[in-house]
Amino acid sequence: MIEYSYIIAFLPLLSYALIVFFFSKSNKMASGVAITAVLTSFVLSTIVLFEVLADHGPHIFEYEWISMPGLELPLSIYIDPLAAVMLMVVTIVSSCVHIYSIGYMHGDPRFPRFFSFLSLFTFSMLGLVISGTFFATFIFWELVGLTSYLLIGFWFEKKVAADAGKKAFITTKIGDLGFLAGLLILYAAAGTLNYEDIYHLIEHHQIPVIILSAAGILLFCGAVGKSAQFPLHVWLPDAMEGPTPVSALIHAATMVAAGVYLTARIMSIIVVSESAAITIAYIGGFTALMAASIGLVQNDIKRVLAYSTVSQLGYMILALGCGGYTAGTFHLMTHAFFKALLFLGAGSVIHAAHTNDIQEMGGLAKKMPITSKTFFIASLSIAGIFPLSGFWSKDEIFLSILEEGHIGLLILAIVVAGMTAFYMFRLCFLTFTGEPRNKEKYEHAHESPNTMTYPLIFLAILAVCAGWVGIPWLHHGYASFVYHHHPHHPHPNYMLMLIGTIVAVGGIYLAYLMYYKRSIDPVAMGARFKGIYTFLFNKWWFDELYMGTVIRFVYWFMEVLYRFDQGVIDWFVNFVGRFGLFNARFWQTFDVYVIDGAVNGAGIVTRWFAGGLRKIQTGAVQNYAFVVFLGVVLFILFRFM
């Protein structure tokens, strides 16, 4: 099956095409086709995983794509243990999200369109996972960004949703510019963008270290954007304006995971330069601490989880920067399951209570027993409580940092673990326990339908036991399967396990005292530390900072250009016209037709060209079929003439 693993990505693409062309008016057929495709991809991914378990590979299949003098860009598939694990993660979470969306999106007027976007999104991520070259990775990387924009802004009639989609698209493009620059540097130095060829050149020291350092940092810029690391983290919390299944898909297994996956892929480049590696580690550590601190005081249930995602991604990047390839990717896998469960659980709550504000909830465990139990399981897992999945991956990260001797970063990671436990159980207690704080919303609350609760139960099982493959006492566990260069078998560090557990339990107990027992008044605490509370509640003022500096500068610069055109250019035209150099009429004509024409003409030509292309979209399937048939005929003629 490995040789035909491209089928895994092709099936969701086929689903997208079928929905767009044939099932755009049928909710039942659209959801059925999309779910069938992604479940089939899951089955095929399972087969690939077992084949890779038998032979670690990497398995590389190369196909001729772009070939011309001075430019060779083959299209290749690269399947190794990390890719096999990621295929499983993406297809499992995506399958759960697809099934869950039947209930959550029920009654939405654009139901088929939503499932078509889900299919295209899944195709993009699966294509990224199996890509064997940096160039193909970049193509799917951009497609992931495009489809995330479509999904985040799915309810585009809401201004906040439309703005959130644009914010995500523009912010991540800043990082993508660095990614592209890194690709160009790497291609100039290596003459190829194939993973295996570049790894071979690095191993034999045929690329200068300074080139690898520059390329590594620039490639990592792409991960900073997609995985919402400081300073490009600001888009991810706003992405909550999309439908909750989208939040689960973006935060658990696809878009944000892409950045961590890319960082793991460039590990051979990163480890060559100690300065590059430690820079990445500190960015991850700061992001983890910053996002966790903001999550302590947020009241929107999805925003708490959003900042939790940013923090956990920081954890993964921190581990990878410290050389913890196994630890970082292991936490990527376990996090996908319990974070998907948390977001889908939050969607179940919102679906029932019709509010995102946890201050308006309370007592929902009585009305929503399945949602509440699975949500508590996921919270225990992300808090790192033994023996759930999060405990093993969190401990592995601690150990990878300690082995590199970064004691300061280790202390930071332990503090973040305590903060994570606190804000997650603050969320749990305010949502599911105590007396309802909004009687009307409580009375209308109810457990979600089976299409929503069954995925919660399945993900809860994974949140408990998926991490058991990484138990350090196993001789053939995760560490002997996914590794960089050589297997890294972690030795259990009981002191770290004990410290991590004490800190996590301490965070949970503090949340219990403040939000369940009420022996500590959170309102009084907020008033006592009002400055800190305001600082955290306003998200460290990052949005205001960017608005007051970068965005304001762009607006100012645009105004300068406008005034330069209106003032200087027009003044110059009038000035030279008065002195008889040609005549005033000539310069006015020159201004209108040459200068203004060059500026406005670009927009006019673009609009004209786009208008022509728009007429091609007739909506008539027979026209599309004719064009496809004509294209095939022309291809055959040119190929064999």
Buried (B, 14 or more C-beta within 10 A) or exposed (E): BBEEBBEBBBBBBBBBBBBBEEBBEBBEBBBBBBBEBBBBBBEBBBBBBEBBEEEBBBBBBBEEEEEEEEEBBBBBBBBBBBBBBBBBBBBBBBBBBBBBBBBBBBEBEBBBBBBBBBBBBBBBBBBBBBBBBBBBBBBBBBBBBEBBBBBBBBBEEEEEBBBBBBBBBEBBBBBBEBBBBBBEBBBEBBEBBBBBBBBBBBEEEEBEEEBBBBBBBBBBBBBBBBBBBBBBBBBBBBBBBBBBBBBBBBBBBBBBBBBBBBBBBBBBBBBBBEEBBBBBBBBBBBBBBBBBBBBBBBBBBBBBBBBBBBBBBBBBBBBBBBBBBBBBBBBBBBBBBBBBBBBBBBBBBBBBBEBBBBEBBBBBBEBBEBBBBBBBBBBBBBBBBBEBBBBBBBBBBBBBBBBBEBEEBBEBBBBBBBBBBBBBBBBBBBBBBBEBBBEEBBEEBEBBBEBBBBBBBBBBEBBBEBBBBBBBEEEEBBBBBBBBEEEBBBEEBEEBBEBBBEBBBBBBBBBBEBBBEEEEEBEEEBEEEEEEBEBBBEBBEBBEEBEEEEEEEEEEEEEEEEEEBEEEEBEEBEEBBEEEEEEBEEBBEBBEEEBBEEEEEEEEEEEEEEEEEEEEEEEEEEEBEEEEEEEEEEEEEEEEE
